[in-house]
Amino acid sequence: MIHNRYAKYANYAPAHKSDVLKLPAREGRAARDGHCGDRKRRGRKSAAIIMSAGLALLSAFIPMTAQEAKAATDPSYISGGGGGRSSGGGDTPENNGSFIGSNIGNQAGPALVTQGGELIAGPGMAAAVREEYGLELFGIASTGRIHYDTSPRLDLSSTHLMTGLSRGWNIAHNRLTLGAFFEYGAGSYDSQAVFESGPIRADGNVRYIGGGVLGRMDFAENGRGRFYAEGSGRAGSVRNEFNSYGLSDFLGNNAKFASNSAYFSLHAGLGYLLNISERSMLDIYGKYFWTRIGGDSVYISAGEHIEFQDFNSHRLRIGGRFSHTVNESVKAYAGTAWEHEFDGRIRGSANGYSLGVSSLSGGTGIGELGLLITPSETMPLFIDLGIQGYTGKREGVTGRLEIRWEF
């Protein structure tokens, strides 16, 4: 409503445009404004009717969902499990499936890189340490599938490769081992988040490549055993290629992106080797793992700008391994451990909105069985076959093949 003294002319519709000129100057303007405003309102109403009719005609030939109908009239709309626009307004990560969907794939890189750290600190360290002088060339391959009890869920199938050289020195009554290695890992993953409006699925491929150094000091015998201290450092690059089946633009194209980040990792451990008998030994240990993966900034194919924050992992593992020499050619071992991830938070933002937090934190129980085989007494070749099982935050099975050749 017009609240002034010219309100009476707001609905004035002159029979002829010259009639407006008969009004006083100010009153004529008020009449003209009221008449033009009415024509604009009728124009907007006509445009809306035409648009609705067009959509109805289109839907008669191609059935459209509510989200597709909105996408047809709003090119900036990005559809996802929860619906919502790519920017602006009152959308939040809770009601915008595209934001949450883009955070799904960002779990795979940290999961793969932290798995690689376990290979270095476990089988890798064991392969590098030896009692004789000279160089030792070693190579290790590990493969398996692990389910991560996270939100969104993550299933990762991966293969890890490690090869390196090591050498040992006697220092007084102690034994020092140093080595260098090259590492590579690759995997494929699938993930899913479920919302009230439906699920968002994603899959992709992830890989890393890098190298590092390791060292271990075995101290002199003390009573029935000896202490040891170990550590390693590694660095490299990790790449994640993401594809979503629940996040698409208004043309139906799936959202995709590829990110690249640098990673750095350290581990330190203390342990005690207890000689139970001439043929049996118990290794009791504690190990700490730190991993950092740099953030990245990408544009997904659906048009959203994604900012991934740095990832930090702090894990502590406590366990033991019992080994028994069956004969001169075969040694059997069995072990168990408990690991806890204290951080492992995965964070980011999309067009200024937080992606929320997905975390790898939690506890995992680990069990292992294996055989160390020496095929020939005259050949400096050693083969280690092992299997590991996981339960808790991580669930699954992995297998390992290790080959060592002494020079």
C-alpha positions in Angstrom: 0.0 0.0 0.0 1.1 3.5 -0.8 1.0 5.6 2.3 1.0 9.2 1.1 -1.4 11.8 -0.1 -1.2 10.5 -3.7 -2.5 7.1 -2.8 -5.8 7.8 -4.5 -4.0 7.8 -7.8 -2.3 4.5 -7.3 -5.0 2.5 -9.1 -5.8 5.3 -11.6 -6.0 3.9 -15.1 -6.5 6.8 -17.6 -8.5 6.2 -20.6 -5.9 7.9 -22.8 -2.3 8.7 -22.0 -3.1 12.4 -22.6 -5.4 12.2 -19.6 -2.4 11.9 -17.3 -1.2 15.3 -18.6 -4.5 16.8 -17.2 -3.4 16.0 -13.6 -1.2 18.1 -11.6 2.5 17.4 -12.2 3.1 15.4 -8.9 -0.3 13.7 -9.1 0.3 12.7 -12.7 3.6 11.0 -11.8 1.8 9.1 -9.0 -0.8 7.9 -11.4 1.8 6.9 -14.0 3.8 5.0 -11.4 0.8 3.1 -10.1 -0.2 2.1 -13.6 3.3 1.0 -14.6 3.8 -0.9 -11.4 0.6 -2.8 -12.2 1.8 -3.7 -15.7 5.1 -5.0 -14.2 3.3 -7.2 -11.8 1.1 -8.6 -14.6 4.3 -9.2 -16.7 6.0 -11.1 -13.9 2.9 -13.2 -13.3 2.7 -14.0 -17.1 6.4 -15.1 -17.1 5.8 -17.4 -14.1 2.8 -18.9 -15.9 4.8 -19.5 -19.1 7.7 -21.0 -17.1 5.3 -23.4 -15.3 3.7 -24.4 -18.5 7.1 -25.1 -20.1 8.2 -27.3 -17.2 4.9 -29.2 -17.3 5.3 -29.8 -21.1 8.9 -30.9 -20.6 7.9 -33.3 -17.8 5.3 -34.9 -20.0 8.1 -36.2 -22.2 11.0 -36.5 -19.6 9.9 -37.3 -16.0 11.7 -34.9 -13.7 12.3 -35.1 -10.0 11.8 -32.1 -7.7 15.6 -31.5 -7.6 15.8 -31.8 -11.5 13.0 -29.3 -11.8 14.7 -26.8 -9.6 18.0 -27.4 -11.4 16.3 -26.6 -14.8 15.3 -23.2 -13.5 18.5 -22.5 -11.5 21.8 -23.2 -13.3 23.7 -22.7 -10.1 22.0 -25.6 -8.4 24.1 -28.6 -7.5 22.2 -31.7 -6.7 23.3 -34.2 -4.0 21.9 -36.6 -1.4 20.4 -33.8 0.6 19.8 -31.2 -2.1 20.8 -27.6 -1.9 22.6 -24.8 -3.7 26.3 -24.6 -4.3 26.4 -21.3 -2.5 24.5 -18.6 -0.7 21.3 -18.6 1.4 20.7 -20.8 4.4 22.2 -24.0 3.2 24.3 -25.9 5.7 26.4 -29.1 5.5 23.5 -30.9 7.1 21.0 -30.2 4.4 23.4 -29.9 1.5 24.3 -33.4 0.3 26.9 -32.1 -2.2 29.0 -30.7 0.7 29.0 -33.9 2.6 29.5 -36.0 -0.5 32.7 -34.2 -1.3 34.2 -35.1 2.1 33.7 -38.8 1.5 36.6 -39.3 -0.8 39.0 -37.3 1.3 39.3 -40.2 3.8 41.1 -42.6 1.4 44.4 -40.7 1.2 45.1 -40.6 4.9 44.0 -44.2 5.3 46.4 -45.4 2.6 49.4 -43.4 3.8 49.0 -44.5 7.5 48.8 -48.1 6.3 52.1 -47.7 4.6 53.6 -46.5 7.9 52.7 -49.7 9.5 54.6 -51.7 6.8 57.8 -49.6 7.5 57.7 -49.9 11.3 56.8 -53.6 11.3 57.9 -55.9 8.6 60.2 -53.3 7.1 62.2 -52.8 10.3 62.4 -56.5 10.9 63.7 -57.1 7.4 66.4 -54.4 7.7 67.8 -55.8 11.0 70.3 -58.6 10.7 73.1 -60.2 12.7 75.8 -60.4 10.0 78.0 -57.7 8.5 77.5 -56.3 5.0 74.6 -55.0 3.0 71.1 -56.4 2.9 68.6 -55.9 0.1 65.0 -56.4 1.1 61.6 -56.1 -0.6 58.1 -56.4 0.9 54.7 -56.5 -0.7 51.4 -56.3 1.3 47.9 -56.5 0.0 44.4 -56.6 1.6 41.0 -55.0 2.1 40.1 -52.9 5.1 36.7 -51.6 6.2 36.8 -48.4 8.3 34.0 -47.9 10.8 33.7 -44.2 10.0 31.0 -41.8 9.0 30.8 -41.9 6.0 31.9 -45.5 5.8 35.0 -46.4 3.8 36.2 -49.7 2.3 39.8 -49.6 1.0 41.5 -52.3 -1.1 45.2 -51.6 -1.3 48.7 -52.9 -2.2 51.9 -51.6 -0.6 55.4 -52.1 -1.9 58.7 -51.3 -0.1 62.3 -52.0 -1.1 65.5 -50.8 0.5 69.1 -51.4 1.6 70.4 -51.7 5.2 73.6 -52.3 7.0 74.6 -53.2 10.6 77.5 -52.2 12.8 78.7 -53.5 16.2 79.3 -50.6 18.6 80.8 -51.9 21.9 78.2 -54.5 23.0 75.4 -52.9 21.0 74.2 -53.4 17.4 73.3 -50.4 15.2 71.3 -50.8 12.0 70.7 -48.1 9.4 68.8 -48.3 6.2 67.1 -46.4 3.4 64.0 -47.4 1.4 61.6 -46.5 -1.4 57.9 -47.0 -0.9 54.8 -47.1 -3.2 51.2 -47.8 -2.4 48.0 -47.9 -4.5 44.4 -48.7 -3.8 40.8 -48.4 -4.8 38.0 -47.4 -2.5 34.2 -47.0 -2.2 32.3 -45.0 0.3 28.7 -44.2 1.2 26.8 -41.7 3.3 23.1 -42.2 4.0 20.7 -39.2 4.4 17.0 -38.9 4.8 16.7 -38.0 1.1 18.9 -40.9 -0.1 22.5 -42.2 -0.2 25.5 -40.6 -1.7 28.0 -43.1 -3.1 31.6 -42.4 -4.1 34.6 -44.4 -5.3 38.0 -43.6 -6.6 41.7 -44.5 -6.8 44.4 -43.3 -4.5 48.2 -43.8 -4.5 51.3 -42.6 -2.9 55.0 -42.6 -3.7 57.9 -41.7 -1.4 61.0 -42.8 0.5 62.7 -42.5 3.8 65.3 -43.8 6.3 65.1 -46.1 9.3 67.3 -47.1 12.2 67.5 -49.4 15.2 69.8 -49.9 18.1 69.8 -53.3 19.8 71.4 -52.9 23.3 73.6 -55.4 25.0 72.1 -58.5 26.7 70.6 -57.8 30.1 69.6 -60.9 32.0 67.5 -63.0 29.7 67.0 -60.5 27.0 67.8 -57.1 25.6 66.2 -53.7 25.0 66.0 -52.0 21.6 65.0 -48.6 20.2 63.9 -47.8 16.7 62.7 -45.1 14.5 61.9 -44.1 10.9 61.1 -41.0 8.8 59.4 -40.9 5.4 58.0 -38.3 3.0 56.3 -38.3 -0.4 53.2 -37.4 -2.3 49.7 -38.8 -2.3 47.1 -38.5 -5.1 43.4 -39.0 -4.8 41.1 -39.4 -7.8 37.4 -39.1 -6.7 34.1 -39.8 -8.4 30.7 -39.4 -6.8 27.4 -41.2 -7.8 25.3 -39.0 -5.5 26.6 -35.5 -6.4 25.9 -34.1 -9.9 25.2 -30.9 -11.7 21.9 -30.1 -13.4 22.9 -32.0 -16.5 23.5 -35.2 -14.5 27.3 -35.2 -14.7 28.9 -36.9 -11.7 31.2 -34.8 -9.6 34.9 -35.6 -9.9 38.1 -34.2 -8.7 41.8 -35.1 -8.3 43.9 -33.8 -5.4 47.6 -34.0 -4.7 49.2 -33.5 -1.3 52.6 -34.0 0.4 52.9 -36.3 3.3 55.4 -36.6 6.2 55.6 -39.4 8.8 57.7 -40.4 11.7 57.6 -43.4 14.0 59.5 -44.2 17.2 59.5 -47.4 19.3 60.9 -49.2 22.3 60.9 -52.9 22.9 62.3 -55.8 24.9 63.3 -59.2 23.4 62.8 -61.9 26.0 64.6 -65.2 25.5 62.0 -67.8 26.7 64.2 -70.8 25.6 66.8 -71.6 23.1 64.2 -71.8 20.4 61.5 -69.4 21.6 61.5 -65.6 22.0 58.9 -63.0 23.0 59.1 -59.4 21.6 57.2 -56.9 23.8 57.0 -53.4 22.2 55.3 -50.0 22.1 55.3 -47.8 19.0 54.2 -44.2 18.3 53.2 -43.0 14.8 52.8 -39.4 13.6 51.6 -38.6 10.1 50.8 -35.3 8.5 49.3 -34.8 5.1 49.1 -31.3 3.6 45.8 -29.7 2.5 44.7 -29.0 -1.0 42.3 -26.8 -3.0 40.3 -28.2 -5.9 37.3 -27.5 -8.0 35.0 -30.4 -8.5 33.4 -30.9 -11.9 30.0 -29.9 -10.5 31.5 -26.4 -10.0 32.1 -26.3 -6.2 35.3 -25.1 -4.7 36.7 -27.5 -2.1 39.3 -26.6 0.5 40.9 -29.6 2.3 42.6 -28.9 5.6 45.8 -30.5 6.8 45.4 -34.0 8.2 47.3 -35.1 11.4 47.5 -38.6 12.9 48.8 -39.6 16.3 48.7 -43.3 16.9 50.0 -45.5 19.7 50.4 -49.3 19.4 51.3 -51.7 22.2 51.7 -55.4 21.5 53.8 -58.5 21.5 55.0 -61.3 19.2 56.0 -64.8 20.1 58.3 -66.6 17.7 59.5 -70.3 17.7 62.2 -71.9 15.6 60.7 -75.1 14.3 63.8 -76.3 12.5 66.8 -74.8 10.7 64.6 -73.8 7.8 61.3 -72.6 9.4 60.5 -70.2 12.1 56.8 -69.6 13.1 55.4 -66.5 14.8 52.2 -65.2 16.2 51.4 -61.8 17.6 48.7 -59.5 18.9 48.5 -55.7 19.5 46.2 -52.9 20.3 46.3 -49.6 18.5 44.6 -46.3 19.2 44.2 -43.3 16.9 44.0 -40.1 19.0 43.4 -37.6 16.1 42.8 -38.5 12.5 40.2 -35.8 11.9 39.4 -35.0 8.2 38.1 -31.5 7.7 37.5 -29.0 4.9 35.1 -26.5 3.4 33.0 -26.1 0.2 32.3 -22.6 -1.0 32.8 -21.3 2.6 30.7 -24.0 4.3 32.3 -26.5 6.6 32.3 -30.1 5.3 31.9 -31.3 8.9 34.4 -33.7 10.5 35.1 -37.3 9.5 37.5 -39.0 11.8 39.7 -42.1 11.8 40.1 -42.0 15.5 39.4 -45.0 17.6 40.8 -48.3 18.7 41.8 -51.4 16.6 42.8 -54.9 17.7 45.4 -56.6 15.5 46.4 -60.2 15.2 49.1 -61.8 13.0 50.4 -65.2 12.0 53.4 -66.0 9.8 56.3 -68.2 8.8 60.0 -67.2 8.1 61.5 -69.6 5.7 65.1 -70.2 4.8 65.1 -72.3 1.6 68.7 -73.2 1.7 71.6 -73.0 4.2 74.0 -72.1 1.4 71.8 -69.4 -0.2 71.4 -66.1 1.7 67.7 -65.9 0.9 64.9 -65.5 3.4 61.1 -65.5 2.7 58.5 -64.2 5.2 54.8 -65.1 4.6 52.4 -63.4 7.0 48.7 -62.6 7.5 47.1 -59.9 9.7 43.6 -59.5 10.9 41.9 -56.3 12.2 38.9 -55.6 14.4 37.4 -52.4 15.8 37.8 -49.1 14.0 39.4 -51.1 11.2 38.1 -54.5 10.1 39.6 -56.7 7.5 42.5 -59.0 6.5 45.8 -58.3 4.8 48.5 -60.7 3.5 52.3 -60.0 3.2 55.2 -61.4 1.3 58.7 -60.4 2.3 62.0 -61.3 0.5 65.5 -60.6 1.9 68.8 -61.2 0.2 72.0 -60.8 2.1 75.3 -59.7 0.5 
